[in-house]
């Protein structure tokens, strides 16, 4: 490229998280970065926005080729503020992550990391979400480095169709068996609440749960890829239309 790529980065773990700072460390030598991330954890925010409270941003880092801001909103709020108020030019790519935890299968619907990529795609920008299946704040991201660099520059060079993005999940291991381009596994969460008795009276609940596989024998899914040591890349479409039902419903209704 004639000039350095310009990348917009956000996450749902907060601007201080290890995953997003690993992205900065990895990509800053080869791209100009604008980082706008929540001021604290926002896991499970998906595509939530904040329409009833004011958003505030604060610059926390300013170096040649790198600006970092924290925001009191959701991951999608961060992307919206960045694109409307902070960008110096049109970003070549929007990146969510690196998330501390698995965003494969139905988890992608709840994920604020995927919310970043979804918002980028809705704004007409190539977008990728990166996640590592390790919830530890001290997770080792170093095995991901060559894959991230490769995917970022291929996404910029090749581009992505409108209203699509990439959901990339890495298994928790030092070496990967390879890369699999795969579909989202069918699964669902069960036993999702744990009731506790509050010491001052009354009950309260934690969201917990178990992810139940609905097609455990399938070998073309993101869950299978991760379980077998592969980096799982799931092309994701934002068009929610169930095209197969159009003719069926038209005939019935």
Secondary structure in CASP SS format (residue, H / E / C, confidence):
PFRMAT SS
TARGET T0000
AUTHOR 0000-0000-0000
METHOD secondary structure of the structure
MODEL  1
X C 1.00
X C 1.00
X C 1.00
X C 1.00
X E 1.00
X E 1.00
X E 1.00
X E 1.00
X E 1.00
X E 1.00
X C 1.00
X C 1.00
X C 1.00
X C 1.00
X C 1.00
X C 1.00
X C 1.00
X H 1.00
X H 1.00
X H 1.00
X H 1.00
X H 1.00
X H 1.00
X H 1.00
X H 1.00
X H 1.00
X H 1.00
X C 1.00
X C 1.00
X C 1.00
X E 1.00
X E 1.00
X E 1.00
X E 1.00
X E 1.00
X E 1.00
X E 1.00
X E 1.00
X C 1.00
X C 1.00
X C 1.00
X C 1.00
X C 1.00
X C 1.00
X C 1.00
X C 1.00
X C 1.00
X C 1.00
X C 1.00
X C 1.00
X C 1.00
X C 1.00
X C 1.00
X C 1.00
X C 1.00
X C 1.00
X E 1.00
X E 1.00
X E 1.00
X E 1.00
X E 1.00
X E 1.00
X E 1.00
X C 1.00
X C 1.00
X E 1.00
X E 1.00
X E 1.00
X E 1.00
X E 1.00
X E 1.00
X C 1.00
X C 1.00
X C 1.00
X H 1.00
X H 1.00
X H 1.00
X H 1.00
X H 1.00
X H 1.00
X H 1.00
X H 1.00
X H 1.00
X H 1.00
X H 1.00
X H 1.00
X C 1.00
X C 1.00
X C 1.00
X C 1.00
X C 1.00
X C 1.00
X E 1.00
X E 1.00
X E 1.00
X E 1.00
X E 1.00
X E 1.00
X E 1.00
X E 1.00
X C 1.00
X C 1.00
X C 1.00
X C 1.00
X C 1.00
X C 1.00
X H 1.00
X H 1.00
X H 1.00
X H 1.00
X C 1.00
X H 1.00
X H 1.00
X H 1.00
X H 1.00
X H 1.00
X H 1.00
X H 1.00
X H 1.00
X H 1.00
X H 1.00
X H 1.00
X C 1.00
X C 1.00
X C 1.00
X C 1.00
X E 1.00
X E 1.00
X E 1.00
X E 1.00
X E 1.00
X E 1.00
X C 1.00
X C 1.00
X C 1.00
X C 1.00
X C 1.00
X C 1.00
X C 1.00
X C 1.00
X C 1.00
X H 1.00
X H 1.00
X H 1.00
X H 1.00
X H 1.00
X H 1.00
X H 1.00
X H 1.00
X H 1.00
X H 1.00
X H 1.00
X H 1.00
X H 1.00
X H 1.00
X H 1.00
X H 1.00
X H 1.00
X C 1.00
X C 1.00
X C 1.00
X C 1.00
X C 1.00
X E 1.00
X E 1.00
X E 1.00
X E 1.00
X E 1.00
X E 1.00
X E 1.00
X C 1.00
X C 1.00
X C 1.00
X C 1.00
X C 1.00
X C 1.00
X C 1.00
X E 1.00
X E 1.00
X E 1.00
X E 1.00
X C 1.00
X E 1.00
X C 1.00
X C 1.00
X C 1.00
X E 1.00
X E 1.00
X E 1.00
X E 1.00
X C 1.00
X C 1.00
X E 1.00
X E 1.00
X E 1.00
X E 1.00
X E 1.00
X C 1.00
X C 1.00
X C 1.00
X C 1.00
X C 1.00
X E 1.00
X E 1.00
X E 1.00
X E 1.00
X E 1.00
X C 1.00
X C 1.00
X E 1.00
X E 1.00
X E 1.00
X E 1.00
X C 1.00
X C 1.00
X C 1.00
X C 1.00
X C 1.00
X C 1.00
X C 1.00
X E 1.00
X H 1.00
X H 1.00
X H 1.00
X H 1.00
X H 1.00
X H 1.00
X C 1.00
X C 1.00
X E 1.00
X E 1.00
X E 1.00
X E 1.00
X E 1.00
X E 1.00
X E 1.00
X E 1.00
X C 1.00
X C 1.00
X C 1.00
X C 1.00
X C 1.00
X H 1.00
X H 1.00
X H 1.00
X H 1.00
X H 1.00
X H 1.00
X H 1.00
X H 1.00
X H 1.00
X H 1.00
X C 1.00
END
